[in-house]
Amino acid sequence: MCARYYFWKKTSKMVEEDLELDMGSFDMLEGDFTPAMAPVVLTAVRNSAGEEDRDATGEDKSADQGNGIRVTNMFWGLEGKDKKLVINARAESALDKQMFADSMAHRRCVMPAEGFYEWDRDKNKVTFYRSDKRPIYLAGFYGMSNNRDSFVILTTKANESMIKVHDRMPLMIEKGRVRDWLYDIDAAKEMLAMDMPLLESKREYEQLSLF
């Protein structure tokens, strides 16, 4: 699963470089982000009819921060029938679930992060991040919940860099495919089943042992 990720201020510039966004357009507070918070999210730009539009320059012009990517803040979690927040969805079945299908088909999003956390069976906090220290791009979708746009992060089966800690991991999109994820449903369907990159990790007790 994915229930907490983090972002450092220095990562903002790398996100702008990776995605060719306007300089200074990606401004996100640093720190940890958990469900019920409202971190920065990347979505497709929509025209006045609510349709995806790569070339949109109309009513919400300030939100289009370069080459058809909208930068906005969004609430993490959709309210379920039991009033509890749904924060993750399985990539393998999201398109088949009534609660998720329409959002998956039409309102996909990406959450830039420095890394994310998971807890092992001994309750040790484990931090996961890319070996090259570049941003990771968490894949998800969003929909209206409690009169606000709210997002869910997709998860997939864990690869060998994650499996000893948890059997699920967030679905991640390579920087060169972020726009495909946002705009191309056929490409997005392919990405739902793709292998995840191997990540580096460190446990909290390993960090403490250095001091």
Secondary structure, 3 states (H helix, E strand, C coil): CCCCEEECCCHHHHHHHHHCCCCCCCCCCCEEECCCCCCEEEEECECCCCCECCCCCCCCHHHECCCCEEEEECEECEECCCCCEECEEECCCHHHCCCCHHHHHHCEEEEEECEEEEECCCCCEEEEECCCCCCEEEEEEEEEECCEEEEEEEEEECCCCCCCCCCEEECECCHHHHHHHHHCHHHHHHHCCCCCCCCEEEEHHHHHCCC
